[in-house]
Amino acid sequence: MTEGGTNASLTASNGGVFYSTASAAAILAGTATANQILLSGASTTPAWSTATYPATAGTSGNVLTSDGTNWSSTAFVSPGSLNYATKTLTSAEVKNLHVTQIEVVAAPGSGKVIIPMSQCIYKLTYGGSNAFTGGGAIGVYWGTTTQAINSSSAITGTASVYNGTIPSNLGNTAIASLENLALNLFNTGSAFTGNAAGNNTVGVSFMYYIINI
């Protein structure tokens, strides 16, 4: 073969890939877009992918998800399947919940809405002294405080488990406005006080679906 055995006059390309045609060697030029993969061209020239991919796998248990253009490593969610959410709030978190929201279910992604089931269970684990006093109500919200799902203020006694009913009408909220919103815990009223010992906790748990809209 001519040209030093390549049968072609090759031009170097930074990041390029050496491959063979049916009769000669060739160089696929490098791509200026990071994190693309090489795609087979069957029996013709290979090509770089149009989508980009994450450089790392991300958190354990993540999956590749597409936004219609590129891929990313995100937490697994199962659209249409029943999921379980649970969160335990420390005494300090309960007393600061009128200031700082705490996420209990992450935003599901574009084109998806979290639909909670009809009951939310709140469980006060009483530490043995210094009950919570005052306060408003612990609530579950879509996104910010404007999207209330349910709430409960019955955490000022001793050990108990109680339900908060999730409205069947989803709070009279247009479903499209709930797209890609996380579910958060918040207290829109005054702060809970008491429990100077800091040994009370409140658990919140409920079932939910993720649907595509």
C-alpha positions in Angstrom: 0.0 0.0 0.0 1.1 3.6 -0.6 1.4 6.4 1.9 3.4 4.3 4.4 0.8 1.5 4.4 -2.2 3.7 5.0 -3.1 4.3 1.4 -4.1 7.8 2.4 -2.6 11.2 3.1 -3.7 11.6 6.8 -4.0 14.9 8.6 -3.8 14.8 12.4 -6.8 16.1 14.4 -6.6 16.8 18.1 -8.8 14.2 19.8 -9.5 12.5 16.5 -10.0 8.8 16.0 -8.1 6.6 13.6 -10.3 4.2 11.6 -10.3 2.3 8.3 -12.4 2.6 5.2 -12.7 -0.3 2.8 -9.4 0.6 1.1 -7.5 3.0 3.3 -6.9 4.5 6.8 -8.8 7.6 7.8 -9.1 10.1 10.7 -12.4 11.1 12.2 -11.9 14.7 13.3 -12.1 15.4 17.0 -15.2 17.1 18.4 -15.4 20.4 20.3 -18.3 19.0 22.4 -17.2 17.2 25.6 -18.7 13.9 26.8 -19.9 12.6 23.5 -19.5 9.0 22.6 -18.4 7.3 19.3 -21.2 5.8 17.2 -20.8 3.1 14.6 -21.6 4.0 11.1 -22.2 0.3 10.2 -19.8 -0.2 7.3 -19.3 3.5 6.8 -17.6 6.4 8.6 -18.2 6.5 12.4 -19.6 9.6 14.0 -19.7 11.4 17.3 -23.1 11.3 19.2 -25.3 14.4 19.2 -26.1 14.0 22.9 -23.6 14.7 25.8 -23.3 12.3 28.8 -22.3 12.9 32.4 -18.6 12.5 33.0 -19.2 10.6 36.3 -21.9 8.1 37.4 -23.1 10.5 40.2 -24.8 9.2 43.3 -25.1 5.5 43.8 -28.4 4.2 42.3 -28.7 7.1 39.8 -29.8 6.4 36.2 -29.3 8.1 32.9 -32.2 10.4 32.0 -32.8 12.4 28.9 -34.1 16.0 28.6 -34.7 15.5 24.9 -31.2 16.8 24.0 -28.6 15.5 26.4 -28.3 12.8 29.1 -27.6 13.3 32.8 -27.1 11.2 35.9 -30.2 11.6 38.2 -31.9 9.9 41.0 -34.2 7.1 40.0 -37.9 7.8 39.9 -40.6 5.5 38.7 -43.4 7.3 36.8 -46.8 5.7 37.5 -45.5 3.5 40.2 -46.3 3.8 43.9 -43.5 5.3 46.0 -42.9 5.8 49.7 -41.6 9.0 51.2 -40.4 9.4 54.8 -38.6 12.1 56.7 -37.8 12.5 60.4 -37.4 16.0 61.8 -35.3 16.8 64.8 -36.5 19.1 67.5 -34.5 21.9 66.1 -35.8 21.4 62.6 -39.4 21.4 63.9 -38.9 24.6 65.8 -37.3 26.3 62.8 -39.7 24.9 60.2 -41.6 28.2 59.9 -38.4 29.7 58.5 -36.7 26.8 56.6 -38.5 24.3 54.4 -37.2 20.8 54.4 -37.4 18.7 51.2 -39.0 15.3 51.6 -39.4 14.3 47.9 -37.0 15.8 45.2 -38.4 17.5 42.1 -39.2 14.7 39.6 -38.0 16.4 36.4 -39.5 18.2 33.5 -42.9 17.0 32.4 -43.6 15.2 35.7 -45.8 15.9 38.7 -45.7 14.3 42.2 -49.2 13.1 43.2 -49.5 12.2 46.9 -51.9 9.6 48.2 -54.9 10.5 50.3 -53.3 10.2 53.8 -50.1 11.6 55.3 -49.0 10.1 58.6 -47.3 12.4 61.2 -45.7 10.6 64.2 -44.5 12.5 67.3 -41.8 10.6 69.2 -41.9 12.2 72.6 -38.5 12.3 74.3 -39.9 12.0 77.9 -40.0 15.7 78.9 -40.6 19.2 77.6 -43.4 18.9 75.0 -43.6 21.2 72.0 -45.8 24.2 72.6 -47.4 26.9 70.5 -46.7 27.0 66.8 -48.7 26.7 63.7 -48.9 23.4 61.8 -46.4 21.1 60.0 -47.5 20.9 56.4 -46.6 19.2 53.2 -46.3 21.5 50.2 -45.5 21.4 46.5 -42.6 23.7 46.0 -43.2 26.8 48.1 -45.7 27.6 50.7 -48.4 28.5 48.2 -49.1 24.9 47.3 -50.5 23.3 50.5 -51.4 19.6 50.5 -52.2 19.0 54.2 -51.0 19.9 57.6 -51.1 18.9 61.3 -50.6 20.8 64.5 -51.1 17.9 66.8 -47.5 17.6 67.9 -47.8 19.5 71.2 -48.8 16.5 73.4 -47.0 13.3 74.1 -46.3 10.3 71.9 -48.9 10.0 69.1 -49.6 9.0 65.5 -52.1 10.9 63.5 -53.2 11.5 60.0 -53.4 14.5 57.7 -55.8 14.1 54.8 -54.5 15.1 51.4 -57.3 16.9 49.5 -58.6 14.9 46.6 -58.8 18.0 44.5 -55.0 18.6 44.9 -55.6 21.9 46.6 -57.6 23.3 43.7 -54.4 23.8 41.9 -53.9 23.5 38.1 -51.9 20.3 37.5 -49.6 22.1 35.0 -48.5 24.5 37.7 -47.2 21.6 39.8 -44.7 20.4 37.1 -41.3 19.5 38.4 -42.0 20.7 42.0 -40.4 19.1 45.0 -42.5 18.2 48.1 -41.4 20.1 51.1 -42.3 20.3 54.8 -43.0 23.8 56.1 -44.8 25.6 58.9 -46.6 28.7 57.7 -47.7 29.7 61.2 -45.8 30.8 64.3 -42.8 28.8 65.5 -43.1 25.7 67.7 -41.4 26.3 71.0 -40.8 24.2 74.1 -38.9 20.9 74.2 -35.9 22.5 75.8 -34.3 19.1 76.1 -34.3 18.8 72.3 -35.3 15.1 72.5 -38.6 15.1 70.5 -38.8 14.1 66.9 -41.5 14.2 64.3 -41.7 11.6 61.5 -43.7 12.3 58.3 -44.5 9.6 55.8 -46.9 9.2 52.8 -47.2 7.3 49.5 -47.1 9.1 46.2 -47.1 8.6 42.4 -45.1 10.4 39.8 -47.1 11.0 36.6 -46.2 12.4 33.2 -48.1 15.4 31.9 
